[in-house]
Amino acid sequence: MTDGVFGRESGHEQVVHCHDRATGLKAIIAVYSTALGPALGGTRFYPYPDEHSALDDVLALSKGMAYKNALAGLDLGGGKAVIIGDPATAKSEALLRAYGRFVQSLGGRYITACDVGTYVPDMDVIARETSFATGRSREEGGAGDSSELTAFGVYQGMRASAEHTWGSPELKGRRVGVEGVGKVGRLLVGHLVEAGAEIVLTDVDERAVDRVRAVHPSVEVVDDTATLLASDVDIFAPCALGGVLDDDTVDVLRAKVVCGAANNQLAHAGVEKLLHDRGVLFAPDYLVNAGGTIQVSDELRGFDPDRARLRATSLYDTAKAVFALADEEGVPPVTAADRLAERRMSEVSNLRSILTLR
């Protein structure tokens, strides 16, 4: 296990490369900031083409977690981890437990949870080797799958976006395009159908589409993301992997609002300005998808589902505050959200100058 030089170049506090030859584990843990507390963020298990791709992803994701946790009002910093490999073939009890020991070796600077390719049962296995795993099953004292509150938080952000754009948070009659109907996307569809929205969706996995259509037969399905982007929808909800919004996709996007669960939806810096200049309201992903983080963070205190849901409901008000600041300062919502998160990280971390005895 070694600290990488990349952390210093990117502004991260710590980047740890983990390798266990016996189990085949290759992982990277990135701690962006502990200004507000231990760095909380999920573990992504994904078949990256190479280690550099994995490193780029974990650096971006961990920074996003720091801003997400700050904006959600949590006393937690930001971190993330990636395990390199295909979870369908490489995942094993031994590998997950080896990974858990690496997490434990950081002494609580990093707290892990579920992400793409990892699930509640995986966290139960990892927790057998570390005290710093959340997102565990209820049987093991955890909060269970955090997808439900993630979807609920996105739904609250979408309501705030609708109010800012059309003057009402009501989504009845609004046409919403959902890209990706996996763990979070399918639950988001449920909230939207209940609210009376019309749904157009796409997913590369036909089985995922079939599961949604079995429950909500009225949804419309299109072949791919390109078709969905060019469709006549009011709201575009990216709920798959990141980077879907770039110069080309912004040009063809017909929605007036972008609000979804995917992390790092903007392919590069500057896309937020392209959206802003086109009059498209972009709800910052790290703001609206914070419901799952709220749930697993509540687990650290002894999970209370009512308390966690109430906090996730407050994402509606946080989104409204971000949009109001963006209008006031004439900047895209991402810039406003960044400023609010950075302000909180700076102000709270400065409290460390006050000596306390415990």
C-alpha positions in Angstrom: 0.0 0.0 0.0 1.5 3.3 -1.0 0.5 6.9 -1.1 0.4 8.1 -4.7 2.0 11.4 -5.8 -1.2 12.2 -7.7 -2.9 13.3 -4.5 -0.6 16.3 -4.1 -1.1 17.3 -7.7 -4.9 17.2 -7.6 -5.3 18.8 -4.2 -6.2 15.6 -2.5 -5.0 14.9 1.1 -4.2 11.3 0.4 -4.3 8.8 -2.4 -3.7 5.1 -1.5 -3.0 2.3 -3.9 -3.9 -1.1 -2.5 -2.7 -4.4 -4.0 -3.2 -7.9 -2.6 -1.6 -10.5 -4.8 -3.3 -13.5 -3.2 -6.9 -12.3 -3.9 -6.1 -10.2 -7.0 -7.3 -7.0 -5.3 -6.2 -3.8 -7.1 -7.9 -0.7 -5.5 -7.4 3.0 -5.1 -8.7 5.0 -2.1 -8.7 8.7 -2.5 -9.3 11.2 0.4 -10.0 14.6 -1.0 -10.7 16.5 2.3 -11.3 15.8 6.0 -12.0 19.5 6.7 -15.4 18.6 8.0 -14.7 15.2 9.4 -13.8 11.7 8.2 -14.0 11.2 4.4 -17.2 9.3 3.5 -17.7 7.9 0.0 -18.6 4.7 -1.8 -16.5 1.9 -3.3 -16.9 1.5 -7.1 -16.1 -2.0 -8.5 -15.6 -1.5 -12.2 -13.6 -3.0 -15.1 -11.5 0.0 -15.9 -9.4 -0.3 -19.0 -6.2 0.7 -17.1 -5.1 2.0 -13.8 -4.8 5.6 -15.0 -8.6 5.6 -16.0 -9.4 4.3 -12.5 -7.2 7.0 -10.9 -8.9 9.7 -12.9 -12.3 8.4 -11.8 -11.5 8.1 -8.1 -10.0 11.6 -8.0 -13.0 13.2 -9.6 -15.5 11.2 -7.5 -13.8 11.8 -4.2 -13.7 15.6 -4.8 -17.4 15.5 -5.6 -18.1 13.6 -2.4 -16.4 16.4 -0.4 -18.6 19.0 -2.0 -21.7 16.7 -1.7 -21.2 16.1 2.0 -20.5 19.8 2.7 -23.6 21.0 0.8 -25.8 18.4 2.5 -24.8 19.8 5.9 -23.0 16.7 7.0 -20.0 16.8 9.3 -18.1 14.6 6.9 -15.3 15.0 4.4 -15.1 13.5 1.0 -13.5 10.3 -0.2 -14.0 7.5 -2.7 -12.5 4.2 -3.6 -12.4 2.1 -6.8 -11.7 -1.6 -7.1 -10.4 -2.4 -10.6 -12.0 -5.5 -12.2 -15.2 -7.0 -13.4 -17.4 -7.5 -10.3 -19.2 -10.4 -12.1 -16.0 -12.4 -12.3 -13.5 -10.9 -9.9 -15.5 -10.3 -6.8 -15.0 -12.8 -3.9 -15.3 -12.9 -0.2 -11.5 -13.0 0.2 -11.0 -10.0 -2.1 -13.6 -7.9 -0.3 -12.2 -8.8 3.1 -8.7 -7.9 1.9 -10.1 -4.5 0.7 -11.8 -4.1 4.2 -8.4 -4.5 5.8 -6.9 -1.7 3.7 -9.9 0.5 4.7 -9.2 -0.3 8.4 -5.6 0.5 8.0 -6.5 4.2 7.4 -7.8 4.4 10.9 -11.1 6.0 10.1 -9.9 8.7 7.8 -12.0 7.0 5.1 -15.5 5.5 5.6 -16.8 3.3 2.7 -20.3 2.5 1.4 -21.9 1.1 -1.7 -21.5 2.4 -5.3 -21.6 1.1 -8.8 -20.7 -2.6 -8.7 -21.0 -3.0 -4.9 -24.1 -3.8 -2.9 -25.3 -4.2 0.7 -24.1 -7.8 1.0 -20.7 -6.7 -0.1 -20.6 -4.1 2.7 -21.5 -6.8 5.2 -18.5 -8.8 4.1 -16.2 -5.7 4.1 -17.4 -4.8 7.6 -16.1 -8.1 8.9 -12.6 -6.6 8.5 -13.2 -2.9 9.2 -15.2 -0.6 11.6 -15.5 1.9 8.8 -18.1 0.4 6.4 -21.6 1.8 6.1 -24.5 0.8 3.8 -24.7 -2.6 5.6 -27.9 -4.7 5.8 -30.4 -4.1 8.5 -29.6 -7.6 9.9 -26.1 -6.4 10.5 -27.1 -3.2 12.1 -27.0 -1.0 9.0 -29.5 1.0 7.1 -29.8 -1.3 4.0 -29.8 -0.2 0.4 -29.3 3.6 0.1 -30.8 3.7 -3.5 -34.2 4.6 -2.1 -33.2 7.8 -0.4 -30.9 8.7 -3.4 -33.9 8.5 -5.7 -36.0 10.4 -3.2 -33.4 13.2 -3.0 -33.2 13.5 -6.8 -37.0 13.7 -6.9 -36.9 16.6 -4.3 -34.2 18.3 -6.4 -36.4 17.9 -9.5 -39.3 19.5 -7.7 -37.2 22.5 -6.8 -35.9 22.7 -10.4 -39.5 22.7 -11.7 -40.5 25.4 -9.3 -37.5 27.6 -10.3 -38.2 27.0 -14.0 -42.0 27.0 -14.3 -43.1 28.5 -11.0 -44.5 25.3 -9.4 -42.9 22.2 -8.0 -45.7 20.1 -9.4 -44.4 17.5 -11.9 -47.8 16.3 -13.1 -47.9 16.4 -16.9 -44.1 17.1 -17.2 -42.3 14.9 -19.6 -39.2 13.4 -18.0 -36.4 11.6 -19.9 -34.6 9.1 -17.6 -31.3 7.7 -18.8 -30.5 4.6 -16.9 -33.1 2.6 -14.8 -30.8 0.6 -12.5 -30.8 0.8 -8.8 -31.7 4.5 -8.5 -33.3 5.3 -11.9 -36.1 2.7 -11.5 -37.0 4.1 -8.1 -36.9 7.6 -9.4 -39.4 6.5 -12.2 -41.7 5.3 -9.4 -41.7 8.7 -7.7 -42.3 10.4 -11.0 -45.1 8.2 -12.1 -46.8 8.7 -8.7 -46.4 12.5 -9.2 -48.2 12.2 -12.6 -45.2 12.8 -14.8 -44.9 11.2 -18.3 -41.7 9.1 -18.6 -39.4 8.4 -21.5 -36.5 6.1 -20.7 -33.5 4.3 -22.1 -31.0 1.8 -20.7 -28.3 -0.3 -22.3 -29.6 -3.3 -20.2 -32.9 -4.6 -21.7 -33.5 -6.5 -18.5 -33.6 -3.2 -16.5 -36.0 -1.8 -19.0 -38.3 -4.8 -18.8 -38.3 -4.6 -15.0 -39.5 -1.0 -15.1 -42.1 -1.7 -17.8 -43.5 -4.6 -15.8 -44.4 -2.2 -13.0 -45.1 0.9 -15.1 -46.4 -0.2 -18.5 -47.2 3.3 -19.5 -43.5 4.4 -19.8 -42.1 5.1 -23.3 -38.8 3.5 -24.3 -36.3 4.8 -26.8 -33.3 3.0 -28.2 -30.4 5.0 -26.8 -29.2 8.2 -25.0 -28.7 10.1 -28.2 -32.4 9.6 -29.1 -33.5 10.6 -25.5 -31.4 13.8 -25.6 -33.1 14.8 -28.8 -36.6 13.9 -27.6 -39.2 16.4 -26.7 -38.9 16.3 -22.9 -39.1 18.9 -20.2 -36.5 17.4 -17.9 -33.5 15.2 -18.6 -32.5 12.9 -15.7 -29.1 11.2 -16.2 -29.0 8.2 -13.9 -26.2 6.1 -15.5 -22.5 6.7 -15.6 -21.0 10.2 -15.8 -19.8 12.4 -18.6 -23.1 12.4 -20.6 -23.2 16.2 -21.0 -20.6 17.6 -23.4 -20.4 20.2 -26.1 -22.2 18.0 -28.6 -25.0 16.7 -26.4 -25.7 20.1 -25.0 -26.3 21.3 -28.6 -29.0 18.7 -29.2 -30.6 18.7 -25.7 -34.2 19.8 -25.8 -35.0 19.7 -22.1 -35.2 22.9 -20.0 -34.0 21.2 -16.8 -31.2 18.6 -16.2 -31.6 16.8 -12.9 -30.4 13.3 -12.3 -28.6 10.8 -10.0 -25.4 10.2 -12.0 -22.2 11.4 -10.6 -20.0 13.8 -12.7 -22.6 14.4 -15.4 -20.5 17.2 -17.0 -17.8 15.8 -19.3 -15.5 18.7 -18.7 -15.3 22.2 -17.1 -17.2 24.8 -19.1 -20.2 22.6 -19.9 -22.1 24.2 -17.1 -21.7 27.6 -18.8 -22.9 26.1 -22.1 -26.1 24.9 -20.4 -26.5 28.2 -18.6 -26.1 30.2 -21.8 -28.7 28.0 -23.5 -31.2 28.7 -20.6 -31.0 25.1 -19.3 -31.2 24.8 -15.6 -28.6 22.2 -14.4 -29.3 20.9 -10.9 -25.8 20.0 -9.6 -25.5 16.2 -9.4 -23.6 16.2 -6.1 -26.4 18.3 -4.6 -29.5 16.3 -5.7 -28.0 12.8 -5.4 -27.0 13.3 -1.8 -29.9 11.3 -0.3 -27.9 8.0 -0.2 -25.0 9.7 1.5 -27.4 11.1 4.0 -28.7 7.6 4.7 -25.4 6.0 5.2 -24.1 8.9 7.3 -27.1 8.5 9.6 -26.0 4.9 10.1 -23.0 6.2 11.9 -25.3 7.5 14.6 -27.6 4.5 14.7 -29.9 4.6 11.8 -33.2 6.3 12.2 -35.2 6.1 8.9 -37.5 9.1 9.7 -34.6 11.3 10.6 -32.7 10.4 7.4 -35.8 10.9 5.2 -36.4 14.3 6.8 -32.9 15.4 6.0 -33.2 14.1 2.4 -36.4 16.1 2.1 -34.4 19.2 2.9 -32.5 18.8 -0.4 -35.5 20.6 -1.9 -34.7 23.8 0.1 -31.0 23.4 -0.5 -31.5 23.3 -4.2 -33.8 26.4 -4.1 -31.0 28.2 -2.1 -28.4 27.3 -4.8 -30.7 28.4 -7.6 -31.4 31.7 -5.8 -27.6 32.4 -5.3 -26.9 31.5 -8.9 -29.5 34.1 -10.0 -28.2 36.7 -7.6 -24.6 36.3 -8.7 -25.3 35.7 -12.3 -23.5 32.3 -12.4 -24.4 28.7 -13.3 -25.9 26.7 -10.4 -22.8 24.5 -10.2 -20.7 27.6 -9.4 -23.1 28.7 -6.8 -23.2 25.2 -5.2 -19.4 25.1 -5.2 -19.2 28.4 -3.5 -21.6 27.4 -0.8 -19.8 24.1 -0.2 -16.4 25.7 -0.2 -17.6 28.4 2.2 -18.8 25.8 4.7 -15.6 23.7 4.5 -13.5 26.8 5.1 -15.6 28.2 7.9 -16.0 25.0 9.9 -12.4 23.9 9.4 -11.3 27.2 10.8 -12.9 26.3 14.1 -10.0 24.0 14.7 -8.0 27.1 15.8 -10.1 27.1 18.9 -8.5 24.8 21.5 -10.8 22.3 23.2 -9.9 19.6 25.8 -11.6 16.3 25.6 
